[in-house]
Amino acid sequence: MNTQSPIPVTLVSGFLGSGKTTLLNKILSSDHGLRMAVMVNDFGAINIDSDLIVSQTQTTVSLANGCICCTVESDLIEQLGRLLSDRQNRPEYILIEASGVSSPGKIARTLKYPQFREVLAIDSIITVVDTEQFEQLEGEMAQLAMDQLDVADIIVLNKLDRVERSQIEALKRRWLYPQARILECQYGDVPLELILGIGQGNPLAPFTQVKPASVLSLDRQADHGRVFESWSFASDRPMGLDTLRSTLAQLPTSIYRAKGTVHIAEVPGTRFIMHLVGSRCEILPDRDWGEDTPHTQLVCIGKRGTLTRQALEVSFQACMV
């Protein structure tokens, strides 16, 4: 990763007992190939495999796969500054666990402070839900849980093995908005390519490991290939910015992520990066095209069998000027 590129950050929130720790443990033990910093309230609760631990202090654990895990024991701003100032071991990715009784929105606002604006970029905000216990929340706790859902890019409905389908549908009707991107799972078992924007420095890196029409299965621990797939689009013709924004806003909820490079008609000399996660989308200038031929190359990932390839092709072709 280019050290000048903003470091992508994923925020993981969820009420007490929702399964955040299980999800974090899954990420830490996965072969993602990133030098990752994981900031948690208490790494003792994660139950890190002792075979992975290289060194440990009272507040930090260093793992054999290049990850470090540290506790958010004091001011978040101070600890982020400490991570960023370590030029030799500067993380390529940061994962922050929000306390079970706090809103990730406050952390997201912190990441946009002037000192972090150019060096950190929010990749996604994930909220984990205990589908068995969630409906029992009341009063202030229910409001807090709703705040966590409101800021989420992707909502993970966890512990599905403990509830009936009717309970899941009732929860969706009562708590979730119609355009919410929802992943359903047990034991926090979701594909990492949907949770982490792996390869931020290269917008197509997480997707070009496989053929566009093939099934994504980055996590070898579980067969997600039956559930998710990808679709790609490429063209040398410029796209109209407003039309592209409208098209992306209308993508079906079965599409969880989309990213790529874009040739924008209004600014033909500049390469743009498009990054969509859940219902949040950014189209930002990256650099001059230089000697590269201006082009658009996009990839979408979503539920298998729901990516209507012909309709997607027509929609993106309509963005061409």
CORPEJO-V30263 format. One line per field, one symbol per residue. burial: b if it has 16 or more other C-alpha atoms within 10 Angstrom, else e. A space follows every 50 residues. Layout:
burial = ???
This chain:
burial = eeeeebbbbbbbbbbbebbbbbbbbbbbebebebbbbbbbbbbeebebee ebeeeeeeeebbbebbbbbbbbeeebeebbeeebeeeeebbbbbbbbbbb ebbbbebbeebeeeebeebbbbbbbbbbbbbbebeeeeeeebebbeebbb bbbbbbbbbbeeeeeeebeebbeeebeeebbbbbeebbbbbbbbbbbbbb bebbebbeeeebeebbbbbeeeebbeebbbbbbbbebbbbbebbeeebee bbbbbbbbbbbbbbeeebebbbbbbbbbbbbebeeeeeeeeeebbbbbbb bbbbeebeeeebeebbbebbe
